Every structure is written in C-alpha cells, then in structure tokens.
C-alpha cells in the first residue's frame, strides 16, 4: 500500500500553492516547512549571476555553502538536464528511473548509473563513496 496520509498531501498542496503564487521564495519555503531537514536551497538568481540548470552555478554554490567539493558529492537526477548538470559540475550522476523519462532515453543522453528505487539509490551512493 502506497497511500499517503491526507495531512501530508494537504501540506504538500500548500507548499506548491505558496511557491507557485510567487509569494514565497525557495529559502523561505525551506525555512517554513523543512527547518532542520534541508541545509541549503539555491535557485537561479540573475542578480548574483547564478544561472539555472544545466549550468553548474546552483550546484557549485550549494556545495560551497555546505563546505564540500564536487569530488565529495554525487548528483541525483531524473532527466537529461540533470545528467548534463552533473557533467558540467564534474560530478558522478545517479539517475533515478522513477522520474518522467524512460531509462533508454536517459541512457541515450549519457546516464550510466541507475537506481530503480530508494534502496538501490542508497546502494549506489555507498558504492561511489
């Protein structure tokens, strides 16, 4: 059974509505809903010359904020943009297959490490460590 408790869905809907309304930015969302769970949230920011994916800017800024290097991290994604972002950051990329792209499509766009579920994802992270 993969049912989600109703109060989780209500909270998720509220988060999405607040973000899409433009009334709250990513940092504020993280602070409001994920305090202590998400250490860094960085998005595109023209004023700071931080470009969106697949440019490496957001990832490299997050790594810097966390005090780690790209060699100490792994990128997890589900799209060709994520694969290219990891490449642009000189990082390994674990591509999850439960996203919106088919595995063959992702292979054709450079994916080489796959995780079929969260257990496999943790195994792949450990293998790279």
N, C-alpha and C positions, 0 to 999 in steps of 0.2 A: 504494500500500500504506500503510495507516494503522495498522500493527501497532506496539505499544508494547513495548519490551524488558521482559522478565519482572522484572528487578530494580527498574524504575520502578514497576511495579504492586505489587510487594511492599512497597516503601517507602510508596506511597500507601495501601495497606491498613493498614499500621502507623500512619500518621498518623491515619487515620479511626478506627481502634480506640482509639488513645490519647485522641483528642478525645471520642469517644462514651462512653468509660468514665468520663469526668469526672475522670480522674487528672491531667490537664494542661490548663492554660488556653491561650487563643489566643496570648498573648505568649510563653509557654514553647515552644509548637509552632513559632512563627516562629523563635525563637532556635535551637531544636534542629535544624530541618530547612531553614530558609531564611535563615540568617545571611548578611547582606550582600545579600540579594535583596528582602526586604520591610523597609522602614524603619519602618512604623507599623502596629500592629494594635490596633484598638479595638472592643470589643464592648459590649453592653448592660451597665450596671452601676447597679443601684438605689442603692447607697451613694453614688455620685457623681452621681446624678440624670441619668444618661445613658440615654435611652430607646432602644428598638430601632426599626428602620425601620418605617414611613416617617417617623418623627420625624427631624429633621435632626441630632440630637445626635452620633451616631457620626461622621458625615461631617465636621461642623464641628470636632469635636475632633481628627480626623485632619489636617484642613487646618491647624489651629492648630499642631499638633505638627510639621508639615512647614514651617511658616512661609510658607504661601501662602494666597491668598484664593480665594473661590468663583469669582471672575471669571477667575482664572488656571488653573482646573481644569475638568475635564469628568467627568461621571458616566457610567460604562458599566454597563449592566444588561441583564437579560433578562426582567423581569417588570413587572407593573403596580405592584408595591410599589416597585421601583427607579425607575420613572418618577415616582411620587408623591414619593419621597425626594428625587430631583433637583429637582423642583418646589419642595419645601419648603426646599431649600437655595439656591434661586435660581440653579441651575446648568443648563447645557445637558446633555442626556442623549443619549448614543448608545445605541440599543437594538440588541443583537445578536440575530440571528434563529436562532441555533443553540441557544437555551435551550429551556425546556419549554413556552413559549407560542407560539401561531401569530401570524404577522405581523398579520393582520387584527384579532385580539383586542387586540394591543398598540396598533395604530392607534386602535382604539375607546377605549383608555384613555390617550390623549394622546401616544403616541410619534410623533415627527416626523423623527428622523434614524435611519437604519437602517444596519447593517453586516451583510452576508451572510457574511463571513469575516474573518480577521485582517488580510488585506491591505486590505480595504475599511475596516476599523476604523482602521488607521493613516492612511489617506487622509482619513477624516472628522475624525480628531484634528488632522491638519495643516490641513484646511480651516477648522476652528474657531480655530486658533492665529493 
